[in-house]
């Protein structure tokens, strides 16, 4: 059959983009690649189509988002018999990439070592801490259960990180941080922390493979959304459903968006979106917001509408969000046409349940720290999304990592003061 017209919209550092391209190459299909991270015109083309994620592959004009093998087989006109050999090829390539990645499996040597500094979490806070700790000649280990699944790693585009003038994906920025730490001698392992024991001078971190020992620990785990999903939420995540106005507000310039939430975070995010959007509709599913929240600022904005006792029942669309089904204050369903949905119901929760009572945490799970990011246990620090901050930004998490690592170096070497790194 004739080669179909194939256009692949990709991003630098996007693993699924590489998987799509590998898949097409294995079959011998020619394609045009349009990198949305490098060329603004391609980014704008995606935005115009209301596509807010990559890879986005067009096969004879029909869209496939992400890597969906069944759709590729159908649109490429392949039979199941033809598909079997090629289907294994991307997986082999993926294994090859994993073998050369920064994160390695847990080894006996790792379990035998007593590390000076262990960071639980490899995001911007953990990676930054690893840079400072390893450069400070501390034996450093980073543990992460899913290095490519954190908030920064799945961010489509970063354009405001200090010192990085070009636009790049969150995964690319994070990989640069991790690689820099590795260059200084930090080790990275992929594993899930099950529990911790901070009762002795040598801290114990239980993973599935055994016990990791450390003289100091940095809790740098990320935050996660509540487990209960709205119908259509998962399907349209990255295609009109978002959880971060700072990351994605620019996509919705002069458009209509809905913010649903019951806390202060929802109000702050609505204020940010109001600077970009034609209309912001704030849905508060309860009578009053949680905590002492002032709505007067939002109420004064002409492009903000506030609806109490309203909630989203369903998010609908074709290739992106087009409308939502809202349950109003009279328990009646309404259909609203919208371009985007931002969700802050209950807010993001820090993934700190594994800590239990090892350190002090507040009612939402955030670790209590002082101005030097020290927890209630000597030699244990916390930062990034694991602690309560006014806003969540990669640069703030990175700063937390630097502070924690310098504090850990002071603790391990029993110094009276912090020793900064000037050069």
N, C-alpha and C positions, 0 to 999 in steps of 0.2 A: 504494500500500500504506500501511497505518497506520504512523505514526511509531513505531519501536521504542523501548523504554525504554533510554536510554543514560546511563551514569554515568561521568564522567571524573575519576579521581583524578590530581591534578596537583601540581606543586611550583613555587614561585616561582623564576624564572630558568631553568626547564627548557626547552630549545629544542624537544625532541621533543613536549612537552606542547602547545606553541604550534602545532606542525605538526599534531597530532591535531585540535585545536580548529578550526584553519583548514580542514582537510579536511572536517570535519562541517558547518561553516558554509557552505562552498561548495556542498554538496549540499542545504542547507536543513534538516538534521536538528537538532532541538532536543535539548539534553543538560543534565544537571545536573553542574556542576563541584564537586568536593570538593578543596580545596587542603590537602594534608597538611602543608605548611610552616607554615600559619597556624593551622589547627584541629587540636588534639591528638586529638580524637575520630576524625578521618579517618585520622591517622597510626596510631592504635591499631587501626582497622578493617583497614588494610593488614597490620599486624603479625599480627593474629589470623588472617588468611588466608595468612600466611607469604609475603607479597609485600613485598619490600624495595627497590622502585624504582618510579619513575614515568616516563612515564604508564602507568596501569593503567586500561583502558577496559572496562566491562561493557556488552555489547549483549544485551539480553534475558537477562541473567544469565551470558552466556558471556564469558570473559576474553580480552582482547588486550593483551599487554605490549609497550610501545614503540610504534613506528609501523610496522605490518605491513599494507601496502596490500592484499595478496591476502586477508587475513583480514577486513579491513574490507569489501571488496567482497562477499565471501560472506555475512557476517553481516548486512550492511545490505540484502541482497537486490538488489544492483545487477547489471546485465548489463555485459559488457565494453564495449559500445557506449556505455552511459551513463557508464562510468568514465573513458573517455579524456579528455574535456574537463576534468573535475574533478581528475584525477590531476596535471595540469600546474599547477594553481593553487597547491598548497603549495610547489612548487619556485619559482614566481615570487615568492611571499611570502618564501621563504628567501633568494632573491637580493636582495630589497629590504632584508632585515635585514642581510645581509653588507655592502651598500653603505654602511650607516650604522653599522657596527660600529667598535669601537676599532681593530682591526687592519686595516691597509691593505696593498695590494700594494706591492712594491718599485718605486720610481720612479728615473729618472735622477738626480733631485735627491738622493735618499738615497745613491746610489753616488758622487756628486761630493763630498758632505760629508765632513769629518773630524770625527767626533763626539768630544766629551770623554769620554763614557762609553757603552759598549754592554753591555747584559746579554743573554746568550744563555739564553733561558728566560723566560716571562712568568707563571710561577706565583707563589706568595706571596713567595718570595725575590726573584725578579726584579721583581715589581710594587712591593714595598716599597723595593727599591733605587732604582727609577725615581722614586718619590715623593721620596726624600731627595736624589737627584742633581739632579732637575729643579728642586726647590725651592731647591737650592743654586746655581742659575743655571748648571748644566752642560748642554751640548747633549747630550741623552739619547735613546738609541734602544733599544727592546726588540724582540728577534727571537724568534718562537715559530713552530714548524711546525704545531702543532695546539693552539690556545689553549683549546679546550673538551674536551681529552682527558687533561689531567693528573690527578694523584691528588686534588687539592682540587676541581677542576672537576667530577669525577664523584661526589663525596661527597654522599650523599642529604641529610644534615642536619648542621648545625653548631650546637652549643648552648653551647660552652665558649670561644669566642674573646673575649678580654678587651675590654670596652667595648661589645660587641654583645649586648644583653640578649635580643633576640628570636631565635627559631630561624629559620634560613634555610639555603638550599642552599649547597653549596660553590661552585657557579658564581656565585651571587649575591654571595657574599662576595668572591670573586676579582674579579668585574667591578667592584665598588665600589673595590677597591684600584687596579685599572688605570685606572678613570675618574678617580680622584683624581690619579694620576700624570699623566694626560693634561691635566687642568686646570692643572697646574703647567708644562706645556709639553713633556712627554715624547712621543716619537713611537713608534708601534707598527706593526710590519710582520709579515706572515705569510710565512715562508720557512724553508727547511731549510738548516742550516749543514752544509756538506760537509767543510770543513777549516779550519785556522787557521794563521797564521804570526805568531808572537810574537817573532821574532828582532830586529826593529827597534824604535825608539822608537814609531813609529806601527804599531799592530797591524793585521793584515789578517785579515778573516773572509770566507771564500769561501762564497757562496750560489749557487744555481742561476742567479740573474740577473746576478751579477758579484761585485765585491769591495767589502766595506764596511770603512771605515777608522776607527780609534779610538785615542785617547790612553790609554784604560784600558778594561779588560774585566772583566765579572763573569760567571763560569760558574755558571749557576743552573738547569741542566737537571734534569729530574726523574729518577725511577727507574722501571724497568720490570720486569715479572715475567719469569721464564725463558720462552723461546719454546715449549718442549715442554709441551703441554697434556694433562691427564687427560681421558678421555672423560667428557663431560657438564659439564666445568668451565666452558667458555665459555657453554653454554646456560643454566646456573644462576647465573652471576655476577650479584650483586645480588638473587638470589632464594634465598639460602642458602649461596652461595659468597662468601667475603670474603677480604681480604688485610690487614685492619687491625682489631685488637680495640678500639683506642681509638675508632675511628669507629662500630663496629657492635655492640659487646658488649651494649649495652642492649637490642638487639632479642632477645637470647637469654636473658633473665632466666628462671631456673628451667627451662631446656631442656637438651638433650643436644647437645654439639658435639664435633667431631673437629678436632684440630690436627695437621697433618702437616708435618714439617720436619726438617732435619738440622743445625741450627745454633742459636746462642745466641738469635737473634731468636724462633725458635719457642718456646723455653722461656719467655722473657719474656712473649710473647703468651698462652701457656697460663696463666701466673700471673695475668694480668689477667682472662682469661675465667673463671677459677676463682672470682672474686669475685662473678660474676653467675650462672653456670650451675649447673644441678643436677649435671651430670656433664661433665667434660672428659676426652676420650680423646686422649692424645698418641701419635701414630704416628711412630716413628723408623725410616725405611726402611733404615738401616744399623745396624751393631753399636754404633758409638760416634758421638756427635755431633761435628761439626767444631769444633776449638778446645778451649780449656779451659773446659768448661761444667759447672757444679755442678747436679745433679739433685736433691739432697737436699731442697731446699725444696719442690719439687713432690711428691716421694715422701711427704712428711709431710702433704700435704693429703688429707683423706678423700674429697673429690669428684673427685680426679684419678687416672686410670688410665694407666699408661705401657706401651706395646707396642713393643719393639724388633724390627727386621727385619719390620715390617709396612708395607704401603703400599696406597694406594687405587688400585684398577683402574678403577672406574667410579662415577660419581655419577648417581643416578636420582631421579625424582620426576615429578609431573604439573605443577602450577603452581609448585612450589618443591621444594627438596631434601627427600626423604623417607627415602632409604636410600642406602647405599654398598656397593659390592662390595670387600672387603678381601682381599688376598693375604697370608696369615699367614706365620709363620716356618717353617712346614712346607711352604710353597709350595701351600697349599690355599686355596680361595676361601671366604670367609664373607660373609654379608649382615648388615649392622648397620642398625638403624633409628636415624636421627639427624635433628636439626633444622637443623644448620648445619655447614659445613666451612670451616676457615681454613687457607690454604696458605702455607707458607714454605719450600718446597723450594728450597734454594740461595739463598733470600732475594731481595729486590729488587736489581736491578743498576743502577747509575747509567748514564745514557745518554751516556757520555763517550768512546765509541770514536773519534769524529771528532777528538779532541784528539791522538791518537797519542802522540808523545814531546814535544809542545809544552810540557807542564808535567809535573811528577812526579806519578804516580798509583801506588796500591798494586795488589796482585795482583787485586783485584776491580774495579778501575777507579775507586775513589774518589780524588778529587784531594787531594794532601797540602797542608795549610795550617797556618799558625801561629795564635796566639791572635787576631790581627787579620785572619784569613782571607786572608792574602797567600800566594800560591803561590810556586813556585820561580822565577817570572819577575816582575821588577819591573813593577808596574802592572797585574798580572792577579790577580784575586781569585776565590774559589770559595766556595759556600755552599749551604744547603738540602740537597736529596738528593744533590747532587754531592760532598758531603764526608761523612765518616763521623761519625755522631752516635749518642748513646746511644738516643734515641727519635726518631721522625719525627712532627713536629707542625707545623701551619701557623704557629703563633705563633713557634716556634723558627726556622723558615725566614724569617719576616718580620724577626725580629731580625738574622739573618745579613745580610739585604739592607741594613738600616740601617748595620750595621758596615762592610760592603763599600763602600757608597756614600760614607761619610765618609772611608774610607781612600783611595778613588779621588780624591776632591776634594783631599785632602792631596797625593797624587801629582801630579795634573795641575797644581795651583797651586804645587807645590814648597814646601809649608809644612813646618815642622819638627815640628809637632804636629797632631793631629786637631782640627778645629773642630766642636764639637757644635752641634746646632740646638735651641735652647731654646724658641722660640716661633714 
